[in-house]
């Protein structure tokens, strides 16, 4: 299938991507990711491996679009990225005392 990344067309198949990523250790994921086989890779890492271009030459969105067209599952956000709500002083004291009561 023909996909375009960084304004360059690439003729790739799902099997070719699987073969290219075989043996590549996933880097820590900080933004979007793609599931290849049983591993999750950062979109930029996958783009760099399959295009052999510098990561600054393409966006994660371009790689996500191409990988989705090839049948891979992409995630553009992390569930753990949501900032935790700060506890109120009462909730902090309750947690330290081991109770779960709420203020009246």
Secondary structure as UniProt FT lines:
FT   STRAND          2..5
FT   TURN            6..7
FT   STRAND          8..11
FT   HELIX           14..21
FT   TURN            22..23
FT   STRAND          33..36
FT   TURN            37..38
FT   STRAND          39..42
FT   HELIX           43..51
FT   HELIX           55..57
FT   HELIX           60..69
FT   TURN            70..71
FT   STRAND          73..75
FT   HELIX           79..81
FT   HELIX           89..97
//
